Amino acid sequence: MKIFKVRGVVIPVFFIMVVCLWLAGCSPQKRLQRLIDSHPELLKTDTIKIIDTVIVSSLKIDTSLVILPGDTVTKVFYQDGARVEIRYRHDTLKLKVEKPADTVIQVKEIPVKQFVYVVPDWKNQLVKMAPWIASALIVSAALVMLIIVKLRKR
């Protein structure tokens, strides 16, 4: 094993390699993406509904304009919920526009990804951990046998 000495402190190369790998490891975002890729049931798409209400106030315009004398004429138009009245009498033109108050409601639906917390079942966890437990028992048994053999040789 190669050893470096920095300011009187001995640092094994293996330790330096482990620290470098740890610092260059995956970010939490990458680990989360790998988790979602391997377990898509943990992610649920839900929809948020946003209702936006805008109240348009009423509009009233009343104007007068003096023009040359003539006959009396009154015209009334209805367009887009507005009432437009044009009245020409003698030398005056009156324009009257009335639009009642209105409420505009806009509904937006936005899909949102949501994580679902699943309570793990202990039986399933035990089945998933079985290979690791078996490996640990085999390694432990091998170490115990190695220690017993070493003690008998003395």
C-alpha positions as CSV (number, residue, x, y, z in Angstrom):
1,M,0.0,0.0,0.0
2,K,1.4,3.3,-1.0
3,I,1.5,6.0,1.7
4,F,1.8,9.8,1.4
5,K,3.1,12.0,4.1
6,V,1.6,15.5,4.4
7,R,2.9,17.8,7.2
8,G,3.8,14.8,9.3
9,V,0.5,13.0,8.8
10,V,0.4,9.7,7.0
11,I,-2.4,9.4,4.5
12,P,-3.0,6.1,2.7
13,V,-3.7,6.3,-1.1
14,F,-6.8,4.2,-0.6
15,F,-8.3,6.8,1.8
16,I,-7.5,9.6,-0.7
17,M,-9.3,7.6,-3.5
18,V,-12.4,7.0,-1.3
19,V,-12.6,10.7,-0.4
20,C,-12.3,11.7,-4.1
21,L,-15.0,9.2,-5.1
22,W,-17.2,10.4,-2.3
23,L,-16.8,14.1,-3.4
24,A,-17.4,13.3,-7.1
25,G,-20.5,11.1,-6.3
26,C,-24.0,11.6,-7.7
27,S,-25.9,14.6,-6.7
28,P,-29.2,14.2,-4.8
29,Q,-31.1,15.1,-7.9
30,K,-29.5,12.3,-9.9
31,R,-30.2,9.8,-7.0
32,L,-33.8,10.9,-6.9
33,Q,-34.1,10.5,-10.7
34,R,-32.7,7.0,-10.5
35,L,-35.1,6.2,-7.7
36,I,-38.1,7.4,-9.7
37,D,-36.8,5.6,-12.8
38,S,-36.6,2.3,-10.9
39,H,-39.8,2.8,-8.9
40,P,-42.3,4.8,-10.9
41,E,-45.1,3.9,-8.5
42,L,-43.7,6.4,-6.1
43,L,-44.6,9.3,-8.4
44,K,-48.2,10.3,-8.9
45,T,-49.4,13.1,-11.3
46,D,-52.1,15.3,-9.8
47,T,-53.8,18.4,-11.2
48,I,-54.1,21.7,-9.4
49,K,-57.1,23.8,-10.5
50,I,-56.6,27.6,-10.4
51,I,-59.7,29.7,-10.7
52,D,-59.0,33.3,-11.6
53,T,-61.9,35.8,-11.3
54,V,-61.7,39.3,-12.9
55,I,-64.5,41.8,-12.3
56,V,-64.9,44.3,-15.1
57,S,-66.6,47.4,-13.8
58,S,-69.4,49.0,-15.7
59,L,-68.7,51.5,-18.4
60,K,-70.7,54.6,-19.0
61,I,-69.8,57.4,-21.5
62,D,-71.9,60.5,-22.0
63,T,-70.7,63.0,-24.6
64,S,-72.2,66.0,-26.4
65,L,-71.2,67.7,-29.6
66,V,-72.7,70.9,-31.1
67,I,-73.4,70.6,-34.9
68,L,-75.6,72.4,-37.5
69,P,-79.3,72.4,-36.8
70,G,-81.4,69.6,-38.3
71,D,-84.0,66.9,-37.6
72,T,-84.2,64.9,-34.3
73,V,-82.8,61.4,-34.8
74,T,-82.3,58.7,-32.2
75,K,-80.5,55.4,-32.9
76,V,-79.9,52.6,-30.4
77,F,-77.4,49.7,-31.0
78,Y,-76.7,46.7,-28.9
79,Q,-73.3,45.1,-29.4
80,D,-71.3,42.8,-27.1
81,G,-73.6,43.4,-24.2
82,A,-73.2,47.2,-24.5
83,R,-76.0,49.6,-25.3
84,V,-75.0,52.5,-27.6
85,E,-77.5,55.4,-28.0
86,I,-76.9,58.1,-30.5
87,R,-79.3,61.1,-30.3
88,Y,-79.2,64.0,-32.7
89,R,-81.5,66.9,-31.8
90,H,-81.4,70.4,-33.2
91,D,-77.8,71.4,-32.9
92,T,-76.5,68.7,-30.4
93,L,-75.3,65.2,-30.9
94,K,-75.4,63.0,-27.8
95,L,-73.6,59.7,-27.6
96,K,-74.4,57.5,-24.7
97,V,-72.7,54.1,-24.1
98,E,-73.6,51.8,-21.2
99,K,-71.9,48.5,-20.5
100,P,-73.0,46.6,-17.4
101,A,-70.5,45.2,-15.0
102,D,-69.3,41.7,-15.9
103,T,-67.3,38.9,-14.2
104,V,-64.8,36.9,-16.2
105,I,-63.8,33.6,-14.7
106,Q,-60.8,31.7,-16.1
107,V,-60.0,28.2,-15.0
108,K,-56.5,26.8,-15.4
109,E,-55.5,23.2,-14.7
110,I,-51.8,22.6,-14.0
111,P,-50.4,19.0,-13.8
112,V,-48.1,18.5,-10.8
113,K,-45.9,15.5,-10.0
114,Q,-46.4,14.4,-6.4
115,F,-44.5,11.8,-4.3
116,V,-46.4,9.0,-2.7
117,Y,-45.2,7.7,0.6
118,V,-45.5,4.0,0.8
119,V,-45.2,2.3,4.2
120,P,-42.9,-0.6,3.7
121,D,-44.1,-4.0,4.7
122,W,-41.6,-5.8,7.0
123,K,-42.0,-9.1,5.2
124,N,-41.2,-7.6,1.8
125,Q,-38.2,-5.8,3.4
126,L,-37.0,-9.0,4.9
127,V,-37.2,-10.8,1.5
128,K,-35.3,-7.9,-0.2
129,M,-32.6,-8.0,2.5
130,A,-32.3,-11.9,2.4
131,P,-29.3,-12.0,0.1
132,W,-27.4,-9.4,2.1
133,I,-28.2,-11.2,5.4
134,A,-27.1,-14.5,3.9
135,S,-23.8,-12.9,2.6
136,A,-23.2,-11.3,6.0
137,L,-23.7,-14.7,7.8
138,I,-21.4,-16.5,5.4
139,V,-18.7,-13.9,5.8
140,S,-19.1,-14.0,9.6
141,A,-19.0,-17.8,9.7
142,A,-15.8,-17.7,7.5
143,L,-14.2,-15.2,9.9
144,V,-15.1,-17.2,12.9
145,M,-13.7,-20.4,11.4
146,L,-10.5,-18.5,10.4
147,I,-10.1,-17.3,14.0
148,I,-10.7,-20.8,15.4
149,V,-8.0,-22.2,13.0
150,K,-5.5,-19.5,14.0
151,L,-6.1,-20.2,17.7
152,R,-5.7,-24.0,17.4
153,K,-2.3,-23.5,15.6
154,R,-0.9,-21.7,18.7
